[in-house]
């Protein structure tokens, strides 16, 4: 049980133990998670940006081997119950027989419950408990908070290592301002999603839609704010845009669901004085991205899933 934001390698370690214990005991591996962060109720000023949108989190849990995912709304009633009441609810409402808990997980009113208390309370409820130690990466604990810091500083390589998969944005392609096409580098603009975004800059990555994929130059920018690379249109407000120029592709993706996987940051966002300078930089960026991805020309991999 927990928020499982990111379903990173630390979470995956817990889920693996869950699956092993469930198989040994003849039980069903299930997860209890929440539709919104508990801080939305406890202290809304401290809500962190999501590492995974809710549908993405549920898919990742299923992919990790969770057979049943109980999705609860964290509300004031749930926030106010004691650890003892919470454990009784697990036993009576969800028919839980065994609990696997991470090293730092807390539960119940004021976060009073932890794995030590759970082990004390479990026998009276007919429950058994297994405790999973933290997963370390270069002596640092893999956690959602460390992941957010890595993404917010643009360290995509470290973030992907902690995730155990590639960080991505997935959304519908919407009509943009057409600046990329006017420059000779058309981009697919993603509709905004409730998810953390790396800092402004250019990134090497892959684009996926249906059964197709292409290497991509991904651009994250504040193009409709004063930090934009091109002067904003009159009346536009500051906002973040995620868009991608798909290499070796010429087609229409409007309305399609597109997933952009981030591989590495190429450069920070830069303001250009002329379109000529911007075009020259984009060409340089594309060459660098081809080098990063090992793509000097279109090959067979581009027709599959990467």
Residue pairs with C-beta under 8 A, 6 or more apart in sequence:
1 31
1 32
1 33
1 90
1 99
1 101
1 105
1 107
2 11
2 32
2 33
2 102
2 105
3 33
3 34
3 37
3 38
3 144
4 11
4 31
4 33
4 57
4 61
5 37
5 48
5 50
5 51
5 52
5 57
5 144
6 51
6 52
6 57
6 144
6 147
6 163
7 52
7 57
7 60
7 61
7 64
8 51
8 142
8 143
8 144
8 147
8 162
8 163
8 164
9 135
9 137
9 142
9 162
9 163
9 164
10 102
10 134
10 135
10 141
10 142
10 143
10 162
11 64
11 102
12 64
12 164
13 132
13 135
14 100
14 101
14 102
14 132
15 29
15 31
15 61
15 64
15 65
15 66
16 64
16 65
17 100
17 130
17 132
18 29
18 31
18 66
18 100
19 29
19 65
21 27
21 98
21 100
21 130
22 28
22 29
22 98
25 97
25 98
25 128
27 97
27 98
28 67
28 68
29 65
29 66
29 67
29 68
30 66
30 67
30 68
30 69
30 70
30 94
30 96
31 61
31 66
31 68
31 69
31 70
32 70
32 72
32 90
32 94
33 57
33 61
33 69
33 70
33 71
33 72
34 71
34 72
34 73
34 74
35 54
35 71
35 72
35 73
35 74
36 73
36 74
37 47
37 48
37 50
37 74
38 74
38 79
39 46
39 47
39 48
40 47
40 74
41 74
41 75
41 76
41 79
42 79
48 144
48 145
48 148
49 148
49 195
49 196
49 197
50 194
50 195
50 196
51 144
51 147
51 148
51 151
51 195
51 196
52 60
52 195
53 170
53 193
53 194
53 195
56 170
56 195
58 69
58 71
60 165
61 69
62 69
70 94
72 78
79 109
80 109
81 89
81 108
81 109
82 108
82 109
82 112
83 107
83 108
83 109
83 112
83 113
83 117
83 118
83 121
84 108
84 121
85 108
86 107
86 108
86 113
87 113
87 118
87 121
87 122
87 125
87 127
88 125
90 96
90 99
90 127
91 125
91 126
91 127
96 127
97 126
97 127
97 128
98 127
98 128
98 129
98 130
99 118
99 122
99 127
99 128
99 129
99 130
100 129
100 130
100 131
100 132
101 115
101 118
101 129
101 130
101 131
101 132
102 115
102 132
102 134
103 115
103 131
103 132
103 133
103 134
104 134
104 143
105 114
105 115
106 112
106 113
106 114
107 113
107 114
107 118
115 129
115 131
118 129
119 129
119 131
121 127
122 128
122 129
134 141
134 142
134 143
135 141
135 142
136 142
137 161
137 162
140 146
142 162
146 162
147 159
147 162
147 163
148 196
150 156
150 158
150 159
150 162
151 159
151 167
151 196
151 198
152 196
152 198
152 199
153 199
154 198
154 199
154 201
154 265
154 268
155 265
156 167
156 198
156 203
156 262
156 263
156 264
156 265
157 264
159 167
159 262
160 166
160 167
160 262
160 263
166 205
166 206
166 261
166 262
166 263
167 198
167 261
167 262
168 259
168 260
168 261
168 262
169 190
169 193
169 195
169 197
169 242
169 259
169 260
169 262
170 190
170 193
170 257
170 258
170 259
170 260
171 190
171 191
171 192
171 193
171 242
171 257
171 258
172 190
172 191
172 255
172 256
172 257
172 258
173 188
173 189
173 190
173 191
173 253
173 254
173 255
173 256
173 257
173 258
174 189
174 190
174 191
174 254
175 189
175 254
176 187
176 189
176 241
176 243
177 223
177 233
179 223
179 230
180 186
180 187
180 243
180 245
181 187
183 275
183 278
183 279
183 282
184 279
185 217
185 245
185 279
185 282
185 286
186 245
187 219
187 243
187 244
187 245
188 207
188 243
188 244
188 246
188 253
188 258
189 241
189 242
189 243
190 242
190 243
190 244
190 258
190 260
192 239
192 240
197 220
197 240
197 242
198 220
198 262
198 265
199 220
199 268
199 269
200 220
200 221
200 222
200 227
200 240
200 268
200 269
201 219
201 220
201 265
201 266
201 267
201 268
201 269
202 217
202 218
202 219
202 265
202 266
202 267
202 269
202 285
202 289
203 217
203 218
203 219
203 220
203 262
203 263
203 264
203 265
203 266
204 215
204 216
204 217
204 218
204 262
204 263
204 264
204 265
204 266
204 288
204 289
204 292
204 293
205 215
205 216
205 217
205 218
205 244
205 260
205 261
205 262
205 263
206 213
206 214
206 215
206 216
206 260
206 261
206 263
206 293
206 306
207 213
207 214
207 215
207 216
207 244
207 246
207 258
207 259
207 260
207 261
208 258
208 259
208 260
208 261
208 305
208 306
209 253
209 256
209 257
209 258
209 259
210 256
211 304
211 305
212 303
213 301
213 302
213 303
213 304
213 305
213 306
214 246
214 247
214 248
214 249
214 302
215 246
215 247
215 248
215 289
215 290
215 293
215 295
215 302
216 244
216 245
216 246
216 247
216 260
216 289
217 244
217 245
217 247
217 266
217 282
217 285
217 286
217 289
218 242
218 243
218 244
218 260
218 262
219 241
219 242
219 243
219 244
219 245
220 240
220 241
220 242
220 269
221 227
221 228
221 229
221 240
221 241
221 243
221 269
222 228
222 238
222 239
222 240
222 241
222 269
223 229
223 230
223 232
223 241
224 232
224 233
224 236
224 237
224 238
224 239
224 241
225 232
225 236
225 237
225 238
225 239
226 232
226 238
227 238
227 269
227 271
228 271
229 269
229 270
229 271
229 272
229 278
230 272
230 278
242 260
244 258
244 260
245 282
245 286
246 253
247 286
247 289
247 290
247 295
248 298
248 302
261 306
263 292
263 293
264 292
266 285
266 288
266 289
266 292
267 285
270 281
272 278
272 281
289 295
290 296
295 302
